[in-house]
Amino acid sequence: MILRKQQGILLILPALIVMGVFTFYPLLEGIRIAFTNKHLLKEGTEFVGLQNFARLASDEIFWISLYQSIVLTAVVVCLQFVFGLILAWAMSQELPGMSWFKSIIMASWVIPVAATVILFKFMAQPDVGLINIIIKGLGFENLNRYWLGDLKVALPFIMLLHLWRNVPFYGIAFLAAMQAIPGSYYEAAEIDGANAWHRFWHITLPGIRNMAIVMVTIHVLWTFNNFDFVYLATGGGPVNATDVLPVYVYRQCWSSYTLGYGASIGTIMLLLLMVYFIVFIKISDRGNIS
Amino acid sequence: MAEVRLSNLSKCFDNKPVVDRINLTAKDREFLVLVGPSGCGKTTTLRMVAGLEDMDEGDIYIGDVLVNEVAPKDRDIAMVFQNYALYPHMNVYKNMAFGLKFRNLSKAEIDNRVRRAGEILGIEDLLLKKPRQLSGGQRQRVAMGRAIVRQPKVFLFDEPLSNLDAKLRVQMRSELSKLHGKLETTIIYVTHDQIEAMTLADRIVVMNAGHIMQIGNPLEVYENPTNIFVAGFIGSPPMNFIDATLVEANGHLYVDAGIFKLAVPQALDGRFKARINQLVVFGIRPDHINDLAFVIPDQGFEELDALVEVIEPLGSEVILIVTAGRHQFAAKVHPQTKARLNQSIKLSIDMNKMHLFDKETGQKIDAQ
């Protein structure tokens, strides 16, 4: 007779095996490779200690990519949060056509990333792209350009891609959280004398706190690790203007074939995200306890 | 002055009237209870007084001020909700102080009011706790505290005890009564529980389907219900209703229910004479039907044989569900009754407490 505890372990064993093969093994192997000089086109791999990490410290492109990863993540997550809140508030109003709107708004999340990038790349084309057609129509001929080829605008344009894709997801998630807040809280606050802003600040925001923590946590991780938008849109260019760490890792591994060095960048990414996660959870827990 | 006057108040939802031309005055410092079944319009009426619902017609006066267009925060009212509506992320102190922050009071004054309310309600030790750390009764006190600190002209209570267990409800009822005595403010209280209504109210407003069925003090409403709805709603167990014909024989009036005939006391003859040979509804409370073995017969008491179907011992009394022919009714008998299931019992009915209602309109039959 198999005990219940053993039955439980047996039932989760397939999931553990899958996680082990596809998550833990690659993770640990990646960290191991970071301490070697593994090269895809060269035979013989040796342990080199912290040599790869020392190289990182003086690699200008690494620091540019790190900086742009952090800026991209911070700006995108903040704007997604704010616009997502505004969208959720708008969707909570009982207006004609709102249920239809709620259904189609998630289209941006459903459309494949590659299709989204192609759409936006086309819109950014000089002369024939929608953005430039509108700009020229408004009389700003001098602003007509390939937006993803502009050093100053390319990264903000990538941010726009993130916002377009993820704001509806934030909106739907926050809407669900808002709808779980009992209406009597707002009524009590109304009688107490709170105006619309006070009710938003003192009731809505605290009410969606847990959802906000989840959304911010996962989107920081997703955005920091995001590879496809930048790689498909600009490849990290023009002239490293949109380089982010995931793309730089990819280039080191599959263009320069220096797996060891690429793995060391990946290890730095892992450490940064772990620190963020620990600090964020501690701050959130303190908020819960207080 | 904190009188609340409702004049021809009406409200519809989806073209169905849920409050239909209500006229009502809650006197200054009165504890007025709106009671009725679910969907009768009592909560909607209360919410219109609070300003949380717009009225379709009619006027509301608080004091002498017409408040139809006045925002809830400016009506000088405070409300206690059924689910307490305590802000979960704020501690008890902040919950109670929240409303005072928007009224230009000094920190000292806010602190003073919160602590004083805390003492009145016995929650001064809970000020730093969050709502999730409190029991149901404590949360209800905090909700009342949040209302008290506002020092409003009128308190509005929307079924505040519904979420509490039976024992706590009894305890909180007496606390509410004491609180009313201390605060001396007008209270409008909504409940579906007629025991709460009877024990708390200075006056009861019985509502049904958007209409007021009767207004009166608890004893009036209990002893002299003006219609069959009030008679059946107030009182536990509810009043027995038996279809009968009012007949006359040998100069006396009788309630003829087919299987049995009960003599109407002569003192009540004048009230019912006009309805001889008409179909009526005979009403008698279970409290006025007892086991004959424990009654000293007096004038106006009638005897009746019935078959015991259900026995519900309550300790201080026993509820019997009995049948006589096709008529089933309840009797509240002495706890030491010898009644046995499926056996006959001799009952004594105090006909001095009888009621007759018109079969068509449900209105009480009284002297013309």
Interface residues (C-beta under 8 A of the other chain):
Chain A: P182 S184 Y185 E187 A188 A189 E190 I191 D192 G193 A194 N195 H198 H202 I203 P206 R209
Chain B: A50 G51 L52 A71 P72 K73 I77 A78 M79 F81 Q82 N83 A85 Y87 P88 H89 M90 F98 G99 F102 R103 R146 R150
